[in-house]
Amino acid sequence: MKSSDGNRIRLQPMWRKVAYGGRQPGYDDNYTDESFLEEMVMNANVVKRDLLKVMIDSVSISQYLCIVALVVSTWTLTLNLDIDEATLLKLDVGLLLVGFSVLLLTTCPFSLKLLTKYVLNISFFISGLYVLAPIYHTLTRSISSDSIWALAVSLLLVHLFLHDYSGSTIRPPGALNNPKLTSNISLNASIVASVLVASRLPSRMHVFAIMLFSLQVFLFAPLITFCVKKYHFRLHLLFSFALMVVTLSVTYQLHRIFFILLLAILVFISIVCPYWLIRIQEYKFEINGPWDEAKLCFDITE
C-alpha cells in the first residue's frame, strides 16, 4: 500500500497555471500553489491626487452651476415682467453672435462648409421654435402653478444630477464619440423645464424669446465651454471665475437667500469636496492579483 501511494505521488503531474485548460488531474478546481500570493499587488491603481489640481478640475462643475443659476434668474425676472420680450430678443441675438463667434474661433481648421452648416442648423432651429411658440403658450393652461413650479424644480435637479460636466451635450466638431445617454436625459429634462416655465408667460413673443434663450444656454453653452476649455485652459479658468462673479452679483440683487445658497454650494464644490476627496484617499486600500478578471488594453472598436 505504501509503495502504491508513493508511486501515485510521483506520477501526479505538476500543477500549471492555465486560463482555459479545464480541470487538471489530481488537483481541485480551486487549487493554488505557494506562488499564488506572490503576484498580489496593493494599491496599484490608486492615483495620488493634488489638492490644487482637484480644485481646478472642479471649476467645470461650478461654472455650469452658475450658468443654470443665470437661467433661473432670467426666468424669475421674466415671470415678474422685469424683462420685456424686446430685451429678451436682444439678449438672444447677443448670446447667439457671441457663442457663434467663439465656436468658430476655437474650431480648427475653420471652413466655409462648417460655417454654412451652423447657419442652416440655427436657422431651422429658430424657425421651428417660432412656429411652436403658440403651442407652448397654452400647453399647461389646465395645470396649477404649484404643480408647474414643483415639476420645473425637480426637472432642473435631474438635469444637474445627470449632466456630463466633462463633455458636451452636442458632439463637438472633430469628436468621434456621441454624447452619453445620461447627458441626453439631462438635456431633455432641461428642455421640459423650460417649456413649463415658458407656458406661464403672458404673450407668445415672451414664450418664443425665453424658449430661445433657454435652449441656447442648455444646448450650446456646454459646447462653447467645452471648446474654450479644449482651446486654452487658462482662458477657461478666467471665463469661469468671471462667470461666477457675474452670477453672484445677479443673484445678490435678485434674492439674498438665493445668493447665500449659491455661494455655499460653490464653496462646498470648489473647496470642501476637493479637500474631502484628498483626505479619504488615505483610507483607500485596493488589492490586485491573479484572481482579477482580464481587462483589454486596447479599444475594441479599433
N, C-alpha and C positions, 0 to 999 in steps of 0.2 A: 504493500500500500504506500509506504513512504517513497519507494522508488518511482511508482507511477505518479505520485504527486509532484515529485521533483522533475520528472520529465514534462509534466503538464506546465510547470512554471517555466522551464527552459524553452518549451515550444511556443509559449504565448508571445504573439507578435508585439513589437514595441508600439506604444501609443503615439499617434501622429495627429497634429492639429490640422484638420481639413475642414473646409467650409461646406462642401456638398459631397461627402463621401459615404453618408449613411452610418449606420452603427458599426463600430469596429469590433471584431470578435474578441471576447474576453473582457470587454470594458462596458460599463454602463453608459447611457446616453449623456448623463450629466457629469461624467468623469473629467477631472482636470488633474494635471500633474503638478509638480512643485514649482514649475516655471510660470504658472498661471498669473500669480500676483506680481511677478517681476515687471510686467508691462503696464501696471497700474500707474496712472499719472493724475496728480491732484492739481486742480485749478489751472488746467492747460489753456482753457479758453476765456479765462477771466481777464477782462480788459482793465488796465489801470487808467482811471479817469482823472482828469484835471478839473478842478472846480471852475476855473475861468472858462475853459472850453465848453463845459456843460452849460454854464450861464449864457455863453454866446449862442449855443445851439438852441436854447430855449427862447431866443428872441423871435423866432418864426411863429411860435405859439402866441406870444404876447402881441406880436404885430397883427395877427389875424383876429385876435380878440378885440383889438382896438378898431379894426375895420368893421366888425359886426356891431360894436358899440356905436360907431358913427352912423351906421344904417338905422339902428334903433332910435338914435337921437333924431335923425331926419324924419323917420316915421312919426315920432311924437310931435315934432314941430309942425309937420304937415297936417296931422289929425287935429291939432289945436288951431289950424288955419294961420299959423305964424309965417308959413311959407306958401305963397300962391303958386299956381301952375306955371306962370311965366318964369318965375325964379327957378323952379324945378327943371324946366326945359333948358334954361341956360346952363344950369349945373350939369345936366345930362350931356349937353353938347361939349362943355368944357372937359368933363371926365372922358368922353369918347375921344376927343382930339389928343388929350394928354396920354391916355393909355395906348392909343394907336401909334403915337409918335415914339413912345418908349419901346413898344413892341418891335417897331421897325429898326430902331437904333440898336437894340440888343440882339437882333436876329442877324446872324452872319452865315452865309452871304445874303445880301439884300438882292431881291429880284423883282422885276415887274410882274411876273406871274404870281408871286406871293402877295404883292400889293393888290392886284386885281381880285384875287381870291378873298382877301379880307374885306375889301369894299363890297363885293357881292354878298358875302355872308351877312355882313352887318346890315346891308340894305334889306335883304329878305327878313332878317330878324326884326328890324324896326317896323317894317310894313305889316308883318303878321301880328305883332303886338298891338299896333294901332287898330287893326281890324277886330281883334279880340277884346279890346278895352270895354266896349259896351256890355259884353257878356260878364266880364269880371265885375263890372259896376253893380250888377243886380244878382250876382251869384249867391250871396249869403243873406239876402233880404229877409228870409224867414227864420234865420238863426239869431239867437240872442247875442248881445255884445259880450256878455261874460263868457259865453262858450267860445266866442271867436278869440278873445284875448288869451284865455287859458290854452286853447289849441295852438295859437301862434307862439306862445312862450314855450310850450312843450316841443314844438317842431324846431324852434331855434336851439333848444338844448340838445335835441337829437342831431341837428346839423353840426354843432360844435363838438359833440362826442365822436361822431363818425368822420369828421373832416380829415383829409390827408394833409397834415401840416408840413410834410416834407416834399410834397409834389404839387400837382395842379389838377383842377377839375376838368381841364381841357388838355388834350395831348399837345405839348409844345412842339414847335417846328423842329424837325430832325429827330424827335424822340421815336423809339422803336416800340415801347410798351404803351398800351392804353391805360387810362385811369382805373383804379381798383373799383370793385363792386361797392364797397362801403363808401367810397368817395361819391359815387353816383347816387347812392341812397341819401347821403348828406346833402347833395345838391338839390335833389327832388324835395327834401324837407324844407329847405330854404325857399324854394320857389312857391310851394304851397303856403308857407307862412306869409310870403309877400302878397299872394293873391288874397288871403284872408284880410290882411291889413288894408289893401287897396280897395276892397269891396265896401269899406266904411267911409270912403271919401265922398264929398258932395257932388262932384262932376266927373264926366267921362275923361276930360282932359287931365284932371287930377290923377285919375286912375292910370292913364297912359304914362304920365310923367313919373309917377312913383314906381310903377312897374318897370319902366325903362331904367330908372336909377337902381332899383334893387337887383335886377338881372345883370346889369353891367357890373355891379360890385361882386355878386355871388358867382357869376360866370367867369368874368375876365380879370378881376382883381387877383385871384390866386395865380393865374397865368402870368400877369405882369410882374408880380413879386417874385415868382419863380425865375423868370427871365432875368430880372435885375440881380437876383442872388447868384445866378449862374454866370452873369456877365462880369460883375465886380462885387466881391463880398463886402468890402468896406462901404461901398455905396449902399448896399443892402442894410448894413447896420446903421448908417446915417439916416436913411429913409425911415427905418423902423423907429428910431429914437425921436425923430421929428414927428412921426405919426402918433406916437404915444403922448407927446406934449400937446399936440393939437386936440387929440381925443379927450385928454384930461381937462383941458380948458373948456371944451364944449360941454362936457358933462357937468363941470362945476357950475357953469351958467344955467344949465338945464335943471339939475336937481342935485342937492348936496349929498343925499343918501346914495344916489347912483354914482356920484363921484367917489365917495368913500369906499363903496363896494368894489368899483372897478380898480381903484388904487390898491386895495387889499389883495385882489386877485392877481394883479400884475406883480406885486411884491412877492406873493406866495409862489407864483410860477417862475419868476426870474431869479429869486434869491433862495427862498426856503426849500423849494423842491430840488434844485441842484445840490445844495448842501446836504439835504436828506439822502439823496442818491449816493453821494460820496461816503457818507457815514455808514450806510447799510452795506456798502461794498466790502467793508471789513469783515462782515459776518457771512459772506458768501463762501460756500465750500462745495466744490464740484469734483467728482471722481470720474475719470475716464479709463477705459481699459478694453481688453479684447472682447468683453461682453456687449459692447455698444454695437448698434446697427451700422452697417456700412453706409457711407454717405458719398454721393457723387461729387467729384472735384471739378466738374465741368458743367456747363449749361446744356441741358438735354435738348434744347431747341437748336443748338448749333449743328 
